[in-house]
């Protein structure tokens, strides 16, 4: 026999694994603790009032400095002081119907509903009740605006929401569970154009 040759196969007296009896090995029953409770009731949803938006205070311009008399003796480099540029104007606050619609939209966060139901409830809270309508029908419920303000409707083919400001939208029927959530406007613009409508 060669030095590195394998010895003959060993005969085993045990049964093959496919014929092994495992029924006697499993003895632990499956159970749950008695304190576990399963409930299919809808959880209570608490709402938070929308933030109050105050009118921004106007920025006063810096008073002009009186020119000082400079001596004519030496020709020194002159330094000119300019007033700081005025701050960019703040976005106009939502008022009237827009503020009510935005507050009503915030109060619906977490509620399971489609997008049109959420906006219909917001319009109803603002004194403009509408029936059960489709998303595109919201175009006829106000004026189309180019620069949205908080509380404006964001209408897209197949979807409608409420603009919350700072590039955020409140929408129903989102995240696969039809929840009302706050999300970036880019979620809508990534799938098509949007139109802003002020009720």
Secondary structure, 3 states (H helix, E strand, C coil): CCCCCCCCCCCCCCCCHHHCCCHHHCCCCCCCCCCCCCCCCCCCCCCCCCCCCCCCCCCCCCCCCCCCCCCCCCCCCCCCCCCCCCCCCCCCCCCCHHHHHHHHHHCCCCCECCHHHHHHHHHHHCCCCCCCCCHHHHHHHCEEECCCCCCCEEEECCEEEEEEECCEEEEEEECCCCEEEEEECHHHHCCCCCEEEEC
